[in-house]
Amino acid sequence: MGNTMPKRLDMKTLGHLKRSTHLNSHQVRRLHKRFRELSGGGWLITKEQFYKGLKDSGVYTNDTNDDGALHAADWRFVESFFDALDTDQQGTINFREFCTGIAVFASGNLHDSLKTVFEMYNLAGDDRITEDEIYEAIHSMSSVLNLDHFSPGNAEAEWLKGGDKLREWVHQVVTEADVSKTGSLTYQEFYSAVCKHPLLQQMAEEFVTEICKDFFHADK
């Protein structure tokens, strides 16, 4: 195996990914193209390549310091999303992990994608999500998304623009779902919060869509 990933997927790999992800050939090939863009044509994506790929493709354009580095809060979110895709915890993402992780957002099934969404918000990488983590994640995502995608007149979507209202909304979301009274949410409590406030899920879905536009916006 060379250091460069082939521009075309072999039929064996294509067939395996179609079966394991329930995507069609066209979708897998589009994800393969996006993976090669992020990895620089290599077999693996590192965290640094992941960030650089997001920046170079215009996902993060206004949220950098003078030296071009991501703001600390945005870096924590990018790192959290990277870790959610890096299921074998090797510090890199291979194409199988990338394809599987993105595919769950194409399934249209809340249960399929919620585990990944939980991990995206879980910036500390433990088993609970705090108010600060939800605030940081939403603030990072809202800085790169077109908020007009969300339902017009949606009061919660207006709060995504930041400031005290966003803090108040996040506090309300956590307080309502925190049945264990710990000030943070378990996976099950987060699931309850998403059921009542689907915007939490929609934000993550829009962010993933922004990363792989060609995949999600293509004819299936």
N, C-alpha and C positions, 0 to 999 in steps of 0.2 A: 504493500500500500504506500503510495507516494504522499508527499506533503500537501498536494493540491487535490481538492475534491473535483471529480469529473463534472463537466457541465451538464451531462445527461445522466439521469438515474438508470441504473441497470434494472432489468425487468424483475429480478428476484426481490430487490429492495422495494421497488414500487409495489409489487404484489403484496408483500408483507405489510407495508404501511397502510395500504388500502384496507386490508382485513382488520388490522389492529385499531385504526382510527375511524373507519367507516367513511373516509373521504374518497372522492373519485380520482381518477388519474390526473385530470386537469388541476385539481386542487393541490394534490401532492407535489406536482411539478412546479406550481407557483410558489409553494412554501420552500421547495428546494432552491429556487432562484433567489428568494429573499434571504434564505440561510447563507448562501454563498456571498451575497452582498454584505451581510453582517460579519461574516467570518473572514472576509478578504480572500475567499476562494479555498479556505482551509477546511479541515474535517471537524474542527471544534471552534466554538466561540468562547473567548475569555470575557471577563467582566469589562475589561478596558475596551475590547472590540465592540461589545454590546453597547456601551455608552457612546463610543465614537460613531457607531453605525446609526444610532438614534439621532445623534447630533447632525451627522452629515446628511441624513435623509430628511432633515427639517422637523423632526419630532420635537426636539428641544432646540429652540433657536434664540429665545429671549431670556432663558433662565441660566445664564452662565456668568461667572465672574470675569474680571478683566483679562485673566490669563486663559480664558476659554474653558475653565473647569466648571462642572455643575455646582450649583449651590449645594451646601451640605444636606439640606432636607431632600432635595431632588435626587441627589446621589443615593441617599438611604432608600428611597422608593425604587429607583432603578435597580439597586442591589437586591432589594426584596423580591422584585419581579423576576430577576435573573435566578435567584435561589429557588423560586417556585418552579421554574422550568428545569433547573438542575436537580432532577430527582435522585440521581445516584450520589449527589453531594461530592463530586470530584473537583468542583471549582471551575468547570467548563460545561458547555451545553453541546451535545452531539445532535445530529439531525433527527434521530428518533425522538429524543426528548423535546426538541423544538416542535416537531410535527405533532406529537401527542399533546403537548401543552397548549398549542394554538388551536388544535382541532376541537377541544372541549368547548370552546366558545362558539364554534360553528354548529354544535349539536342542537342548540335551542332549548336544552334541558338544564334547568336551574341546578339540579343535583350534580350534573356532570361537571359544571364549571365552578361551583361554589367553593370547593376545596382550594382551587387555585386562587380564587378571589380572596379567600381568608388569608392565604399565605402572602398575597400582595399587600394587604393591609397590615400584616403582622411584621412590622419592621424589625423588631427585636429577635424574631425567629423562635419565639417560645410558643406556648400553647394558649396564650390569651392576647387580646387586642385592647389597647388602652385608648382613651380619648385622644391623647396627643398623637398616637399612631394614625388613627382615623383622620384627624385634622391634617397631619402632614401629608398623608397619601392623597387625600382629596385636593388639597392645595396644589400639590405637584401635578396631579392629573388635570385639574381645571386650568392650569397655566398653559397647557398645550392643546386643549380640546376646544372645539367650537361649541360653546354652550347653547347655541341656537338649535343644535340637534335634538335637544330635549323638548318635551311638550311645551308649547307656548302657554304662558300663564301658570306654569308649574312653580308655585311659591318656593318649594325646596330647591329647585334649580337656580333660582335667584340668589339663594344663600351660598351657592358654590363660589360666588365671586369673591369670597373671602371676608376678612374683617370680623367684627364682633358677632355678626349674624351667623356666620359659619360656625364659630365657636359655640354659640348658643344652640344651634341645631345639632351639632355633634354631641353636646352634653345631653340634650334631650333624647337622642337616639340611644346612647349608652345607658342612661338612667332607666329608660323604659324596658330595655332588654336585659339589664343586669339583675336577674332574679337572685343570684348568689350574693349580691351586695358587696362585691369586691372592688368596684370601680373600674372593672375591665370585663371583657366578654370572652367566654369560651366559644368553641366552634358552634355548639348548639344554640347559645345565646345570640351569636352573630347571625345564624340562620334565621332566628326569630326576628331580628332587626331588619334583615333583608326582606323578609316577607311583608313587613309593615312599611319599610322604606326602600322600595326596589331601586331607587336612585343609586344606592350603594353598589348594587350589581351592575347597573347600567353604565356607571362611570368607568368601572374596570373593563367592561366590554368595549366601550368606545375607545379606551386607551389602547387595547390590543388591536382593535380595528385600525387605529391610526398607524400602528407599527407595520401591519401587513395589509395595506390598502388594496393592493392588486389581488390578494387572495379573497378578501371579503366583498369587494366591489365587482368581482368578475361574475359572469354568468355561470351558474353551477352546471 
